[in-house]
Structure formats: C-alpha cells, structure tokens
Amino acid sequence: MLISSTVIDFNLAKWIYTAKGKAKKTLLLIVSLVVNLGLLFYFKYTNFFIDIYNELQLGHLNPVNIILPVGISFYTFQVLSYTIDIYRGQLVPSENILDFGFYVCFFPHLVAGPIVRAANFLPQIHKEITLSKEEVGQALFLIITGLIKKAIISDYISVNFVDRVFDAPTLYSGFENLMGVWGYALQIYCDFSGYSDMAIGIALLLGYRLGINFDLPYQSASITEFWRRWHISLSSWLRDYLYIPLGGNRKGKFRQYFNLMITMVLGGLWHGASWNFVFWGFLHGVALALDKLRTTFIKIPKNIFTHFLGVLFTFNFVCFCWIFFRAKTFTVALQVISQIFYQFHPAVVMQWIIGYKYVFALMGVGYLTHFIPKKAHSLTENILTKTPVIFKSLIIVFVIWMVIQVKSSDIQPFIYFQF
C-alpha cells in the first residue's frame, strides 16, 4: 500500500505540475482523489455500507474479510495534501521519488500522526542536520512525557477501570459511569498526545521538526478553541482541504454552519466506519455552529469567572461526546448516559476512591498536570534540558521502571491504530 501510494502520487503530482491548462490539471487531481479516497473507502468503509445496504433491505450481501492497512488514514491524507498543494500552485513537486517516499514512510509519525504536510517536511530533507543541546533536551522531554502519558496513565486507567465500565455500564452506578467517562477523556488524550509527543521527539532526535499536535486541549474555553488545540494536524487539514474549499465562511452564515456540519461529520467518519463516529462528528458540528452563532449575537465579558465557566462547559460537552466515540454501540452509549442521570448513587463515592485508589491517583495526576499553566510545562522542559546527562539517564531509567511496574500482561495498542 505504501509503495503503491508513493509511486502513484509522485507521478500524478509531476503530471499535475507540468500539465498545460486548468482542465487537464483538474482531471489529474480528480484521478489522485479517486485513487486515494477509493482505496481508503474500500479498506475502511466497504463493510459499513454493506451493513447499510442490508438494513435497507435492498438485498443481502455478505461482509468482506478486509484487513485494515496500518496507517492508511494518515498517509492517505498526507499524499492528498501533496497533490492538492501542487495543483493550487503552493508547492513544487519533489524531483526524487526517494525523497517523496521518505516523506510518506517517515516512521515516527507514520501509523498515527501527526499528519505532516509535504511543504513543511520535504525542504528539511536536504538541509544539513543539526541538533542543539536544547533540542536534545526538548526531544527527551517529549519522549519521556509521551511514554508516561501512554504507558503509565492511559494504559493503567484503561485496563483497570474505563474498559470495564464501557463493557457493562449497567453494572456500575452513575457516579462510576461518570468517572469512566472522565477517565476515557483522559485516556484518549494521554494515549494519542503521548504517541504524538514521542513521534515529534524521535523525529527531532533524527533532525526533523514536526509541528505540535496537541496544545492542552481541555483548557479550552469554547468548542472552537478546543478544535484549535486537539489533533491540530487533522483539524487544520480538514479546514484547509475540506471546510475552505466548501466555501468556509465566505458565502454567508447559513452556508458557514452547513460547511462546519459537513466537515465535522466527515471528520467523524474518518475516525471509523460506524454511526457512533458519525453522530460524534455531528454533535461537534452542531456545537461549532452554535458557538459561531453565539459570538455573532452575544458578547460575553472576558474575566476569570467566565473563562472558568467556559472551560467547565466545554470540557463536559467534549466528555459527553466521547461517550458515543468510545461506546461500541448506541445502546451502550445510552446506557452510560442513563446510569449517570438516573442511577448516580453519590454514596459510592468514597467506596470508589478506596477501591480504585490507583486509578483515582493517576486520574488526579493526569488532570492536575494538564490543567496547570502552560508556563509550568515550559519550566519543566527547561529544567530537564539543563540537567547533566547523568541525571537525564537516571530519569529515563526511572520512567522505564515505572512503566514495568504498572504495565498489564497484554500490550495495549495505541487507540488511533484502529483508525
């Protein structure tokens, strides 16, 4: 798949660049879109649409046994950004297929992002590789914090609590379901941002600078701000290659809201072939449209109190949406919501804290470190950068020891591997 994608898009991009006339360029771009999105559609969505076909009783088709190629969602978007940018005249095609292949196959971010643009990566290939002492410290900080997020916080609370709740929500009280939802919000953040941090850190040690992919998203005071901070490489890709081509905000308010809805629904579908993901995208689309509408008619004064309320509301709305993202079916999602609203049972709070003391502690540490001011993160990074090599080594050994202490018997794959 990687070789095919590399060869096809390398040549299509050159033909687009040298083609005479707008019509020929457009035709070649359409070929690129059809080939790349066609492959993505076949591998990710064939059985989804077979299920829809069967449910509509149009006939009966048997599901196809398809293995999802690793990383296809990410490198498909990468090569599409390459051909589209060349079509737009924003990028000159690579002269060497090995350079382009290196961009497509660069291993740190290959399987789960961040989605790297060719315009940012290709110029770095032929520059002299340099790595300052500060950048080594920054890379180690990213790798260490990413490992802590993924292998210590995310994996532990997932195996020991969150998965149990979402597997059988009716067996747990509403409070426990709420903790499960908050736990999953932390789990998916630590899992995915942990991968991104490690990918960016490893790339930096190799001399390549990738853009930030997460910027403390749960500190957002609005849903619009959340999508500027969460999975930045995907949200910016959807903005530049879907939302803006649809018309963005240039064709009136109604069209803007419609474009937001389409963008987020397709963004939800990108995550997986399920109505749960479609509904998750729909909820975020509605929220973004309402947020744009609010800023048009209501001017909320900016102070600490309104900011706190904005963060509180945004975080809990995002968590509500995560229920549909995580639950295997709509039924399970509705069971979680029903338990929270009708079977809360606050009497179990202390029992839960005692019974799940390590889960509670890791959730506390995870959220505390997430919500502290950004300056504190920069200060910690600076301290690690300036420490002698022996202390850096001891920190790495300690983190590895911690991972060994909390790891489960089974390897927990990154959540975004499934997408």
C-alpha positions, -999 to 999 in steps of 0.1 A, spaced: 0 0 0 28 24 9 47 17 -23 16 20 -45 6 53 -28 41 67 -32 46 57 -68 11 68 -79 11 102 -62 47 110 -70 39 107 -107 5 123 -106 19 153 -88 46 157 -115 20 155 -143 -3 180 -125 27 204 -122 36 201 -159 1 198 -174 -10 226 -197 -44 241 -190 -67 241 -160 -89 213 -173 -60 188 -175 -47 197 -141 -81 193 -126 -86 159 -143 -53 146 -129 -62 159 -94 -95 140 -96 -76 109 -105 -55 114 -74 -86 119 -52 -104 89 -67 -74 66 -63 -65 76 -27 -100 80 -14 -111 49 -33 -85 28 -15 -94 44 18 -131 37 12 -126 1 2 -105 -8 33 -124 13 59 -160 16 47 -169 -14 25 -185 -34 53 -201 -3 68 -220 3 35 -228 -34 31 -245 -32 65 -265 -1 54 -274 -19 22 -287 -49 41 -305 -29 67 -324 -10 40 -335 -45 27 -322 -37 -8 -308 -72 -9 -283 -92 10 -245 -90 8 -221 -109 29 -194 -89 48 -160 -89 32 -130 -101 52 -108 -70 50 -76 -62 70 -72 -25 76 -36 -15 65 -17 2 92 -16 40 90 -37 42 58 -58 71 72 -27 92 80 -6 87 49 -36 90 26 -42 125 39 -5 133 36 -2 124 -1 -35 141 -8 -22 174 7 9 170 -15 -11 167 -48 -36 193 -38 -9 218 -28 8 213 -62 -25 217 -80 -30 250 -61 5 262 -71 16 263 -34 43 236 -38 68 224 -63 69 186 -68 98 166 -55 124 157 -81 134 124 -64 110 96 -57 132 85 -28 127 119 -12 90 117 -16 90 81 -4 110 91 27 83 118 34 55 92 31 72 65 51 90 85 78 84 61 106 79 82 138 46 96 127 36 70 101 9 49 119 -9 75 140 2 110 130 7 139 133 -4 144 97 27 161 82 25 184 52 50 180 24 56 217 23 69 215 58 88 182 56 104 180 21 126 211 24 141 196 56 155 166 38 184 183 20 192 207 48 222 199 70 210 180 101 217 200 132 207 193 168 214 216 196 217 207 233 184 224 239 167 204 212 181 172 226 165 182 260 133 191 243 132 157 224 139 138 256 112 157 274 86 149 247 96 112 246 96 108 284 63 127 289 47 108 260 58 75 275 44 85 309 11 96 293 7 64 273 22 35 292 16 47 328 -16 68 329 -36 58 298 -30 21 298 -35 17 336 -68 35 339 -80 19 307 -73 -18 317 -82 -13 354 -114 8 351 -125 25 319 -128 -6 298 -148 -24 325 -174 4 327 -179 7 289 -181 -31 286 -210 -33 310 -222 2 321 -254 -11 339 -233 -30 364 -219 3 377 -235 33 394 -240 66 377 -210 81 396 -188 52 384 -200 57 348 -192 94 351 -157 85 364 -155 61 334 -163 89 310 -139 114 326 -113 85 327 -118 79 290 -114 116 282 -80 114 300 -72 81 285 -77 91 249 -58 124 254 -28 107 271 -28 79 246 -29 100 214 -10 130 226 15 106 241 21 90 207 23 124 191 48 136 217 70 106 212 68 108 174 77 145 175 105 138 200 120 109 180 118 129 148 136 158 165 164 134 176 168 125 139 170 162 130 134 167 117 110 193 131 73 183 131 45 206 142 28 204 176 -3 182 176 -19 189 210 -19 221 230 -35 213 264 -70 210 247 -90 205 279 -80 241 289 -102 254 261 -130 278 270 -150 271 238 -155 243 214 -139 264 186 -108 268 208 -109 231 216 -105 222 179 -76 246 176 -58 226 203 -70 190 197 -53 169 170 -42 201 154 -28 184 123 -61 168 115 -83 198 123 -61 221 102 -61 195 73 -99 194 74 -101 232 75 -77 237 46 -88 208 23 -124 204 31 -140 234 50 -124 262 30 -130 245 -5 -166 240 5 -168 278 9 -158 283 45 -173 314 59 -173 333 26 -208 325 15 -230 337 44 -238 325 78 -261 296 69 -236 282 44 -208 285 70 -228 265 95 -236 239 69 -199 236 59 -190 231 96 -215 203 99 -203 186 67 -167 189 78 -172 175 113 -195 147 101 -169 136 76 -142 141 103 -162 117 125 -165 92 96 -127 94 91 -122 80 126 -142 49 118 -170 32 99 -197 35 125 -228 56 131 -213 63 166 -185 82 149 -208 100 125 -230 111 155 -199 122 174 -189 144 144 -225 157 141 -225 168 178 -193 187 173 -205 202 141 -237 215 159 -216 228 188 -192 247 164 -221 262 145 -238 273 178 -205 287 190 -202 308 159 -238 319 163 -232 329 199 -201 350 191 -222 368 165 -250 379 188 -237 376 224 -206 392 237 -195 375 269 -172 397 291 -138 381 295 -128 375 331 -116 347 353 -152 336 362 -165 335 326 -133 317 315 -137 291 342 -174 285 332 -163 282 296 -137 256 303 -161 237 326 -188 236 300 -165 228 271 -148 200 289 -180 183 299 -195 187 265 -164 171 250 -167 143 275 -204 138 267 -194 134 230 -166 110 240 -193 86 252 -205 80 217 -169 79 204 -159 51 229 -191 31 232 -193 1 209 -230 7 201 -256 34 205 -273 12 231 -242 11 253 -238 49 250 -274 55 261 -269 31 290 -239 51 302 -259 84 300 -290 68 317 -268 55 346 -253 89 351 -286 107 352 -309 82 369 -286 59 390 -260 83 403 -258 70 439 -234 95 455 -230 72 485 -205 51 465 -180 80 461 -157 70 490 -161 33 482 -149 40 446 -120 62 457 -108 35 481 -115 6 457 -98 23 428 -72 43 446 -45 39 420 -69 48 392 -81 78 412 -45 88 419 -34 86 382 -65 104 371 -57 131 396 -21 134 385 -32 134 348 -57 162 351 -36 182 375 -6 182 352 -29 190 322 -46 220 338 -16 237 353 -5 268 334 15 264 303 44 282 318 49 253 342 53 228 313 79 251 297 97 254 330 99 216 335 112 212 299 139 239 306 149 221 338 153 188 320 172 204 292 197 220 315 203 189 337 236 169 332 235 138 311 238 115 341 205 130 356 188 127 322 198 90 321 185 84 357 152 100 348 148 77 317 157 46 338 131 57 365 104 62 338 112 27 323 110 12 358 76 29 364 63 15 331 73 -20 341 56 -16 374 22 -6 360 21 -24 327 -6 -51 322 1 -86 309 -11 -77 274 3 -49 252 -22 -21 249 -21 -8 213 -25 29 207 -61 39 203 -56 56 169 -41 25 154 -77 14 147 -83 45 126 
